[in-house]
Amino acid sequence: MPVPSSARLARGSSPWLVPTVATAVGSLIRAPRSKRARAIAVPATALAAGMLWFFRDPEREIAQGRVISPADGVVQSIMPWKDGRTRVALFMSPLNVHVNRAPLAGTVTSVEHVPGGFVPAFNKESENNERVVWHFDTELGDIEMVQIAGTVARRIVPYIPQGTKVEQGDRIGLIRFGSRVDIYLPEGVEAAVEVGQKTTAGVTRLDRP
């Protein structure tokens, strides 16, 4: 799958992309003279094309709204929390864009890495998976967002540190090969999405007007 000309590649993808593309290019160059290289060229090129697609990072026209989706994916669950907040869990498949965006404008007050397991992100036990917990100081108060690793996605790459001021829709990090992102809507903010609904980072509004 070719990467659209309007898309760029995600920061943090080079450890996967560079060796894969180098193997594909090298095998294609040697293919006319080597039977072994010809055997490698087809799967290596297909894998490289897949990686380029997986790590695409398209430009987006950021939507209007108090809270917008931080991730491409599907709404997995919407759960009321004891403190009055509502957790919206977004499941990201390997076919989704893996770059996550700021759900609101504000200041990053905390970026905390929490070690854990790597069970599938759609499994309830994923609550204990490896994660990065974000807190933003916004006009709605403190907003929590959690990037959760899954079975394949064993590396979360934050782009910005604590103290950074962000605009709504700014790129803030990457989960390699997808997984899950949870966003906690503050008390009094009702979810505008439904379970099973597809979301687009920076585009889908999560709160009801």
N, C-alpha and C positions, 0 to 999 in steps of 0.2 A: 504494500500500500504506500503510495508516494505521500510525502508530507506536502500539504497545500502551500503554494508559494507565499501566501499571506501569513503563514504560521512560522514561529521560531521554535527552537528546541529548548526544553526546560533546563534551567540551571540545575546542576547536581546529577545530570544524566550521563556525563562523560565516562565514569568508571564502567558503565555497561556498554555505551555506544562505541567508544574508541576501539577496544579490542575486537568487538563484533564486526564493525565496518572494516577494520584493518584486515581481518581474516578473509572477509568477502572480497575485498579489492585484491589482496595478495593471491588468492586462489584463482580469481578471474584472469589475472596477469599471467599466471603459470599454466593455466588450463590448456592452451594450445600445445604445450610441450610435455605435459604430465597427466597421465591417466588418473593418478591419485588426486591431483588438483582439480580435475574435472569433476570427480566424484564429490569433492568437498564444496565446489563452487555453488551448486544449486541450493543446498540447504543453508549454506553460509549467507548467500545473498538474500534468501527468503527471511532468515532470522534478522539480518541487518535492516531489511525493509520494515519488518515488524517492529523492531526497536525504534526506528525513526518515527513510525506511526504512534507507538505507545508514548514516546517522549515529546510529542508535539505540544506546543504552547501557543495557541491562537490568541490573537488580539480580540478583545471583547468591548462592545459598547455597554458601559456599566449602567445598570437599571437604576431607577429611582425607588426609594423605599427606605424604611428605617433599618430593616435587617435583610440582607440579601444572602443568597446561598454561597457558602465558602467552597463548595465542591460540585463537580459534575457527578451525577449518580442517580440513585433512586431512593426515595424516602423509605427507610426500613421500618421506623417506628416513631411515634409521637407520644411521649410519656410525661405526665405531670410529675413534678418533683416535690418532695416534702416542704421545701422552702418557698414554694409558690412559683418556681420557674417551670418551664416546659422544655424537655430535651427533644430535639429533632435529630434523629440519627440518619445519616446519609451513607448508603452503601455504594462504594466505588468499585466497578469491575475492572479487569485488566484492559478493557476497550475504552474506558473513559480517559479524559485528560486528567493527569495526575497532579497538576499544579493547583494549589489551594489559594484562595483569595480572602482578604479581610472582609468580614461581614458588615462592618461599620467603620466609619472614620473615628479615629481616636489615637490614644497612645498605648503601646504595648507595655503593660506593667509587669508581666511575668511570662517567661518561656521555660517550662520545666520538663525535663526528660524523665520519664518514669519507666524503669526496666519492667519487663514482664514476658509473657509467653507469646506464641505465634499461632494460635488456633484460627480457623477461618473466621473472617470478620462478621459473617452472618450468624455465627454461633453465639449463644448466650455467654459462654465462657470467655468470649473475646473481651468482656468487661475487664479482664485481668491481663490483657495483652500489653506489649510494648506500646508506649504512647508519648506524645508531647502535648502538654497542657498549656494553653494560651489564655491570658487574661488581658482584656482591653478596657481602658478607661474611656468611656464614650458618653454621649449626651443622654443615653439611657442608663448610665451607671456602669457597673462592672459587667462585662460580657465574657463568658467562658466558652472556649472552643477547644475541642480535643481531637488531635490526629491520632488514629489508632492503626497500628501495623497489623497485618494478617499473615496467612500462611506463606504467601509469596513475597509480600511487601515487608521486608525485614530491615528497611532503612527509611527513616523519616529525616528529611533535610530542611531544617528551618532556614529561611533566607535572611531574616532580620533579628537583631537582638532586643532584649529588654530596653525600654526607653525610646524606641523608634516611634515617630509619629507616622501614621498611615492614613491614606484616603480610602474611602470605601471602594472595594474592588481591587486594591493593590495586591500584587503577588506576595505571599508571605512564606510559602514553603512547598515542599514536594513530598508525596508519599510514592515511592517507587512501586509501580505495578498495581496501584490502587489499594483499597482497603475500606476504611470507614472514617467519617468525620462527624463528630457530634457538636451541635451548637445549642446553647442553653438560652432560650428566650426569657427575658426578665418577667417578673410577676406583672400581670396586667396586659401583657402582649400576647395576642392570640395567634396561633399558627394559621397561615393561609394555605398551606399545602396539605396533601392527604397521603396516607400510606400507599406506596406503589407509584406515586407521581415521580416523573423524571425531573431532575434539577440541573441547571447550568450555572457554574460558578460565575458570580458577578452579574448574572442576568435574572435568575429566578428570585422573586420576592418571597421571603418566608413569613413575614408578619402580615396580618390582616389590616388594611387601611382603616 
